Structures are given as structure tokens and as C-alpha cells.
Amino acid sequence: MVDQQRPRRSCLAVPGSSQKMIDKARTLPADQVFLDLEDACAPLAKPDARKTIVASLNEGGWGDKARVVRVNDWTTEWTYRDVTEVVEGAGANLDCIMLPKVQTPEQVVALDFLITQIEKTMGYEVGKIGIEAQIENALGLNNVNAIATASPRVETIIFGPADFMASINMKSLVVGEQPPGYDVGDAYHYILMRILMAARAHDKQAIDGPYLQIRDVEGYKRVAGRSAALGFDGKWVLHPGQIDAANEVFSPKQDDYDHAENILDAYEFYTSEAGGRRGAVMLGDEMIDEASRKMALVISGKGRAAGMARANVWTPPED
């Protein structure tokens, strides 16, 4: 079965036509690498890029990274061959297919059917390969809830800002930054929240799209910080210099992680027989209860996925 909660703090985009960049990606500390057959791959380069991707996936060396391939969208002539060649050739070493410009749930269903046919034909485990759905226009956003539930393979809902900005006639050429004239609030807040609600309602991950000013790491952190604050799980990175920033922004701070783990430990103790079977207690100057436990689970889960270790461990009081 697909893994809905694999870490995706940093999702590195790599052109499928560049063997040099693919080899470099293996060595980088990104949680996910997606080998791109769409925008980062010129039309004439796509057939050879498929072969390069298959060979690179089968060669291994990816460690714990999620291995993803972004195919072309269903309105093009390339999608069928993208999926069949990549999944037939490297399905055993592939975690997900990313489908761009998803507008309707039927497009996800079609991809699910095609992958299932290939898995059965090739003898792969049916249902193991996940789907990442990229929302890049108004129709896709309107249908995002149905898209999230279109297939049990769906693992993530991704915001694609550049195409989305063009699709709604947003007056800006700087992807990720606020459009000129929008001087109060965040022009992307509604879009991000709509994606996040669809993802969370159905236990999927929500991923923010790229920040194209690749040398402005502080700008990347600032923009990533907005989606991280809302609850997004990660963000695309287009350059190795953005990876550490993404991993930092989408991981809990050490104090927050320690506090979350201590809440869980304390609540487990105080609700037990030994702790007095209490439902609401004080932890230092803070009252904790079942709602606190649920909030702490989110932070602890993100920290554990990031491989964090506790620096401060709570211990039950002595009698």
C-alpha cells in the first residue's frame, strides 16, 4: 500500500534529461526527489529522458528519499508513454507518479487505472505506487476535494503557483511573491488553505510549490514560513541551496519538539492509574488535556519524521 505520510519537507525538482543533475540529486539531503518529464524537459528531449529516468531509478543509491517522476499532463500527447515506459521499466523502484495540472477527479482515476494495468501486467504489487496531484488552475482548485478522494493512491496535493498565477490573470511575474498592489495580507492564502483543507480532510499531505528566486535563501525561508505556519508538510526546492532551508522551516524547533514529546509523556502518565486517571493537569505553568495531546502529536510526528532527538525529557514526579 502507498505511504501517505513519508517525509516531504524538501521536494527537489530535477530535469529528467540531465544525468549530471540526477546523479547530484542522489547525494543531497532532500526528503523527496522528483525527476521531471514536464516543464523542465524540452519536448524533443522527453523520449530519451524517459530512458534516463528508468535507468537512474533502477541503479539505486537514493537512500531514504521518496522517488517520484512528474509526467506530462493529460492534455498532451506524452502522458501515456511517460507513464507506461517509466512504470513498466522502473515500477519496483518508484514511489509515486506526480500528475501536473490536475483539473478533475477523472484525470486521477485515469492515471490510477493505467498504473494498475501496468502493475498487473508486470507483476508488481498493485496499489504500491502513489499519486501526487498538482493543482495549477482555478478549475483544479474548485475540484480539489474530489481530486483528493479520487483514488486511494493519492498521497499529496501540491500547489503549482506559476501556472496558477497565469490561469487567474494575476498581475505578477515573480513566482512566490505577492503581486504588485496587494499590500495587505497574502494573495495566496485562500488557495493554500483550500488545498490544505482538502488534504487534511482526507489524510493527505499538502505541499507548497517553488520559489523561483533560487539565490535568495532568506526570501525562500520567508515564503516557506507562511505555508509552514498554516500546516503544510513541505515545499519544492529548485536548487540545492534551498534544501537546508526547507528542511529547517518544515521541521519543528527543538524546544517545540521537546515540549510536544513531554506533553505526550505527561498526559499518558496522568491519565493512567498510576497518575491518578486525570483528564486535565498542569505541566509546569500550562494546563494540558486531550486537545493538547492531539496538537502535540502533530509536532512530535513532524519531529520524528525529521529524525529529531529529544534534548529535554519529562519524568513523572516522585511520590
N, C-alpha and C positions, 0 to 999 in steps of 0.2 A: 504494500500500500504506500501511497505518497506520504511524505513527511511535511505536514503543514507548518511546522514550527522550526525548521532548520534556521540557523543564524543567517541574517542578511543585512547586517549593519552597513556593509560596503559591498556594492554590486558593480563590479568592474566591467566596463564595455571594452571589447577587444575586436577589431576588424577580423573577420574570418578569413580574409585574403592575405593577412600578414603573418607568416610563420614566425618572424622575429618577435612580433608583439605577443603572439600566443605563447612562445617559449618563455618570454619575460614574465607573462602573467602567472605562470606556474610558481614562480619564486616570490610572488608578492603576497602580503598578508590580508588580502581581501577575503571576505566571507564567501562571496559568490563571484564567479567569472561567467559572463555570457559572451559567447562567440557569435559575432553579428553577421548575418547574411542580408540584413536590410539596409538601412541608411549608410552604414559605414563601409558598405561593399558595393563597388560600381557594378552596373548591370552586366558588363562583359566579363567581370571577374567572378560572378556568382557560381557558375558551374565548377570551376577549379577550386573555389573557396569551399564548396561542399566537401570535396575530397580532402582538402587540407584539414578541415574540422574533424572529419571522421578519423583520419589518421592520428590527429593530435589527441582526441579523446581516448582512442584505443592504446596510445603509447603510455598513458597514465602519468603519474607524477603530480597529480592535482591535490594530494593530501586530503584534508577535510573540506575543501571548498565545494560548494554547490556548483555543479557543471550544467550550464544552461546554453541553449542555442536559440537565438532570436531568428525566426524565419520571416519571410515577407508576408504581408497581409493578404487576405483572401481576394482582394480586388485586383491582384497582379497575376501574371502568368507563371510566377516562380514558386508559389507556395507548395503545390503538390510535390514537385521534385525536391524542394527543400526538405520537407518532412520525410518523404519516403527514403531518400538517399541517406539522410542523417540518422534516422531511427533504425532503418534496416542495417546500416553499416556500423553504428556505434550505440545502439539502444541499451546494451548491457552496461555501458559506461557513461550514461546520460541521466541526469536527474530531472530536468524539465525542458519543455519547449516553451519559449516566450512568443506569444502571438501579439503583434502590434496592431494598432488602430482597430481595436475590437469595438464594434458598434451595436451588435445584437447578441443575445444568448445563443442563437442558432449558429453563429460563427464558432463559438466554443464547442458546441455539440458536434459540429462537422469535424473539428480537429480531434476531438475525443474519439469519434468513430474511426477516423483514419489511423490514429495511433493504435487503437485496439486491433484493427485488422492487421497491422504490421506486427504487433506483438504476438498475435496468434500464429501468423504465418512463420515468424522467425523463432518461435518457441520461447519468447521472453515472458517474464511474469506479467500477466495482464493487470494493468492499473498502476504499475510502479512509476511510470513516467508522469510527472506533474505538468500542469499548465500554468503559466504566468500570463495574465491578461492585462494588456496595456490600454489605458483609457486616454484617447488623444483628440476627441472632439465632443461636441455638445450631445450628439445622439448617444454616444457611448456612455457619457455621464448620466444621461436620463435613464439609461437601461442598466446602470451599474449593479443594482441589487440583483436583477435577473441574471446578469453575467456572472456574478459571484456564486450563484447557485446552479449554473448551467451544467456543471459536471463535478463529480467528486474529485476529479484530478486538479481542480483549481486550487493553487496554493497562495498566490499573491494577486493583488490588484495594484497596478502601477500607474502613477500619474506621468503622462508624457507631455511636458509643458510646451515644447516648441510648436508641435503640430496643433496642440490645443489653442495656443495663443492665436495662431493663424486662422483656425476654424471659427473663432468667435470675433475676428477682426480687432483683436487687442492692439492698441497703438504702441507697440514696443518692439525693438529688435534685440533686446538684451534678455536672454532666457534666464529666468530665475529671479530677476529683479523686478521691482514694482514699475508699472508703466508710468511714463511721464504724466503728471496731472493728478495721479492718485496719491494724494499726500496724507491721507488719514486711513489707518487700518492696513489690511493685507488684501490685495486684489485676488489672491488665490485661496483665501480662507474657505470660502464656500465649496470650491472644488475639492480641496484637501479633506474637508470634513465630510463631504458626501462620499468620497472614496473610503475614508476611514470608517464611517458608519456601516457601509456595506460590508467591508472586510470584517469588522468586529462582530457584526450581527451573525456572521456565518463562520467564525473561527478561521479567517484567512489573515494573511499578513498584508500590511499596507506599506508600499514602497514609494518614496518620492523620486522624482526624475532628476535629470542632470543640471549642473550649474556650469555653464559654458566658459566662464572666465577662469580657465584652468590654473592660471598662475596666482590668482587671488585667493589664497587659502583662508584668510580671515573672512572674506566675503562668503566663501563656501560654508564656513562654520556658522556665520550669522544666518544664512538662509536655511541651512540644515537644522539649526537650532529651533526654528519655528515649527517645522514638521515634527521634530523630535519631541517638542513640548506638547504637541497635540496628542502624541502617542504612536506616531509612525515607527515602523520597525527598522527602517534603513533608507539609504539614498544611493542613487547611482554615482559612480565615480568614473570620470573620463580620462584621468591621468593618475599615475602612481602617487603624485604629490597630494592627492585628495584622500587617499585611503586611510592614513592615520587619523585625519580629521573626522572622517565618517565614523571610524571605529570608536573614537573618543566621544563624539557627540551622541551617538546612539547607544552608548553604554552608560549605566548608572555611575554617578560619582561614588568614590569609595565609601564616604560617610553614609550616603543614602543606601548603598548596598548592605553595609553592616547593620544599619538601623532596620532595614526590611527583614533581614535574617533574624535579628534579635526579636522583632515583633512576632515573627512566626514561632520562634522557640518559646518566648514568654507566653504567648496565647495558648500554645499546645499544653504547656505546663499548668497554667491557671485554670484551664477548662477540664483538666484531669482530676481524678480522685485525689491524688497527692497534692494538687494545687488548690483544692477547695471547690472544684466544679463551678468556678465563677465565669460569667459571660462577659463582664466588663471590669477591667482592672487598670491600675496605674502602672505605667512603665516609665520610671523617672517622673517627669512633670506632665506626661502625656497619658490620656485615657485611651486604651485600646479595646476594641471589640471585634465582632465578626467582620464588620466593614473594613476595619483596619487590616485584618488578615488578608482579605481579598486584594486590597491595594498593595500590601506588602508582597503578595505572590507575584504581581506584575513586575515589580522591581527586582525581586530575587530571581525570577525567571530570566530576565534580561541579563542580569549579572552572571548567572550560572552559564548561560549560553555563550557569554563573552569570556568564560574561563576565569572569572574573578575569584580571588581567595579572600576570606574574611580576615580583617585586621583587628576586629574587636568582637569578642564572643560573650554573649549574655549567659550568666549562670543563675540558677534558681537561688533564692535566698535561703540561708541556713535557718533551721528551726530554732 
